[in-house]
């Protein structure tokens, strides 16, 4: 039985996708952390999970039924960290985004019987990662200092979330679903 890996996220649109990608490349070149280059800039709504490849059509059909019925404004603002290795573009607090994430997790639990979100003790803290696991302590300190001196602001309206699928060495957008269609 072959399984695939997936996760659910709001993928940040252009031109901000390219701007954040340049930040990831800067981190890779200057702070030796390439891990964040394995996925597009995104806000995770449901952590990665495994699903049987032969049942993928069931998974896609069920997920296509998810509805939130409301677009939401996402504001990216400056940078922050999760100690000891994660550096990210921060997202301004957003009650609608929090509600969307809770509803996605609930829907996935009830309709796909997936429960892996309980392992996330930090809770939902929306962000767009620019460096993580492979960032060494000293490099983390230097990167943090560099980005503390920078500012970043962007805003977009989200009406979709994406299913990302793990391929050879990276995550790619597999399917985009509009959550505002009634």
C-alpha positions as CSV (number, residue, x, y, z in Angstrom):
1,X,0.0,0.0,0.0
2,X,1.6,3.2,-1.2
3,X,1.1,6.4,0.8
4,X,1.6,10.1,-0.1
5,X,2.3,13.0,2.2
6,X,0.1,16.1,2.1
7,X,-0.7,19.3,4.1
8,X,-3.3,22.1,3.8
9,X,-2.3,25.7,3.6
10,X,-3.0,29.2,2.2
11,X,-0.3,29.7,-0.4
12,X,0.7,33.3,-0.4
13,X,0.0,34.9,-3.8
14,X,2.2,36.9,-6.2
15,X,3.9,39.3,-6.0
16,X,4.4,38.4,-2.3
17,X,5.3,34.8,-3.1
18,X,8.3,36.0,-5.0
19,X,9.3,38.5,-2.4
20,X,9.3,35.9,0.4
21,X,11.1,33.5,-1.9
22,X,13.9,36.0,-2.3
23,X,14.1,36.2,1.6
24,X,14.4,32.4,1.7
25,X,17.2,32.5,-0.9
26,X,19.0,35.2,1.1
27,X,18.8,33.0,4.2
28,X,20.1,30.0,2.2
29,X,23.0,32.0,0.8
30,X,24.0,34.0,3.9
31,X,22.9,31.8,6.8
32,X,23.2,28.2,5.3
33,X,19.6,27.2,5.8
34,X,18.0,25.7,2.7
35,X,15.0,23.8,4.3
36,X,12.5,26.6,3.7
37,X,13.2,26.4,-0.1
38,X,11.4,23.0,-0.2
39,X,7.9,24.7,-0.2
40,X,6.2,27.8,-1.5
41,X,5.5,30.6,1.0
42,X,2.4,29.5,2.9
43,X,0.3,29.6,6.0
44,X,-0.2,26.1,7.3
45,X,-3.8,25.2,8.1
46,X,-3.3,21.5,8.8
47,X,0.0,19.8,9.5
48,X,1.4,17.2,7.1
49,X,-0.3,13.8,7.1
50,X,-0.1,10.6,5.1
51,X,-2.9,9.2,2.9
52,X,-3.2,6.1,0.8
53,X,-2.5,6.8,-2.9
54,X,-5.3,4.5,-4.0
55,X,-7.8,6.5,-1.9
56,X,-6.7,9.9,-3.1
57,X,-9.9,10.5,-5.1
58,X,-11.9,10.1,-1.9
59,X,-9.7,12.5,0.0
60,X,-10.0,15.1,-2.8
61,X,-13.7,14.7,-3.2
62,X,-14.3,15.2,0.6
63,X,-12.0,18.2,0.9
64,X,-13.7,19.9,-2.1
65,X,-16.9,20.0,0.1
66,X,-15.2,22.3,2.7
67,X,-16.8,25.7,2.8
68,X,-16.0,28.8,4.8
69,X,-18.2,31.2,2.8
70,X,-16.2,34.2,3.5
71,X,-13.0,35.7,2.0
72,X,-10.5,36.9,4.5
73,X,-7.8,39.6,4.5
74,X,-4.3,38.5,5.5
75,X,-1.8,41.1,6.6
76,X,1.9,40.1,6.6
77,X,3.9,42.3,8.9
78,X,7.6,42.2,9.8
79,X,9.5,39.1,11.1
80,X,9.5,37.0,14.2
81,X,10.9,33.6,15.5
82,X,10.2,30.4,17.2
83,X,13.2,29.6,19.3
84,X,15.6,28.0,18.6
85,X,15.6,27.7,14.8
86,X,12.6,29.1,13.0
87,X,12.5,32.5,11.4
88,X,9.4,33.8,9.6
89,X,7.3,36.6,8.2
90,X,4.7,37.3,10.8
91,X,1.0,37.6,10.2
92,X,-1.1,40.2,12.0
93,X,-3.6,38.7,14.4
94,X,-6.7,37.7,12.5
95,X,-9.8,36.2,14.1
96,X,-11.2,35.0,10.7
97,X,-8.0,33.3,9.8
98,X,-8.0,31.6,13.3
99,X,-11.6,30.5,12.7
100,X,-10.8,29.2,9.2
101,X,-7.9,27.1,10.6
102,X,-10.1,25.6,13.4
103,X,-12.9,24.8,10.9
104,X,-10.4,23.1,8.5
105,X,-9.0,21.0,11.3
106,X,-12.5,20.0,12.5
107,X,-13.6,19.2,9.0
108,X,-10.6,17.0,8.3
109,X,-11.0,15.2,11.7
110,X,-14.7,14.6,11.1
111,X,-14.6,13.8,7.3
112,X,-11.2,12.2,6.9
113,X,-10.6,10.8,10.4
114,X,-7.2,12.6,10.7
115,X,-6.1,13.7,14.2
116,X,-2.5,14.8,13.9
117,X,-3.1,18.4,14.9
118,X,-3.1,17.5,18.6
119,X,0.7,17.2,18.6
120,X,1.1,21.0,17.9
121,X,1.5,22.3,21.4
122,X,2.3,25.8,20.3
123,X,-1.2,26.3,19.0
124,X,-2.0,28.1,15.7
125,X,0.4,31.0,15.1
126,X,0.0,31.9,11.4
127,X,3.3,32.7,9.7
128,X,5.3,32.2,6.5
129,X,8.6,30.4,7.3
130,X,11.8,31.7,5.8
131,X,14.2,29.5,7.8
132,X,13.8,26.5,10.0
133,X,15.2,23.1,11.2
134,X,18.6,23.2,9.3
135,X,19.4,26.7,10.7
136,X,22.3,26.3,13.2
137,X,22.3,28.2,16.5
138,X,24.9,30.8,15.6
139,X,23.4,31.3,12.1
140,X,20.0,31.6,13.8
141,X,21.3,34.4,16.0
142,X,22.8,36.2,13.0
143,X,19.7,35.8,10.8
144,X,17.5,37.0,13.6
145,X,19.7,40.1,14.1
146,X,19.6,40.8,10.3
147,X,15.8,40.4,10.0
148,X,15.1,42.4,13.2
149,X,16.6,45.4,11.3
150,X,14.2,44.8,8.4
151,X,10.5,45.6,7.9
152,X,8.0,44.0,5.7
153,X,4.3,44.7,5.0
154,X,1.9,43.1,2.5
155,X,-1.8,42.4,2.4
156,X,-3.9,40.0,0.3
157,X,-7.4,38.5,0.2
158,X,-7.6,34.8,0.6
159,X,-10.5,32.8,-0.9
160,X,-8.7,29.5,-1.5
161,X,-6.5,27.0,0.3
162,X,-4.2,24.5,-1.3
163,X,-3.5,20.9,-0.9
164,X,0.3,20.5,-1.0
165,X,1.8,17.2,-1.9
166,X,5.3,16.0,-1.2
167,X,7.2,15.1,-4.4
168,X,10.9,14.4,-5.0
169,X,12.5,16.6,-2.3
170,X,9.9,19.3,-2.1
171,X,6.3,20.3,-1.4
172,X,4.3,21.4,-4.4
173,X,0.8,22.8,-4.8
174,X,-1.3,19.8,-5.9
175,X,-4.8,21.3,-5.9
176,X,-6.3,24.7,-5.0
177,X,-9.8,24.8,-3.5
178,X,-12.1,27.8,-3.3
179,X,-13.5,27.9,0.2
180,X,-15.9,30.7,-0.5
181,X,-18.2,29.0,-3.0
182,X,-21.5,28.1,-1.4
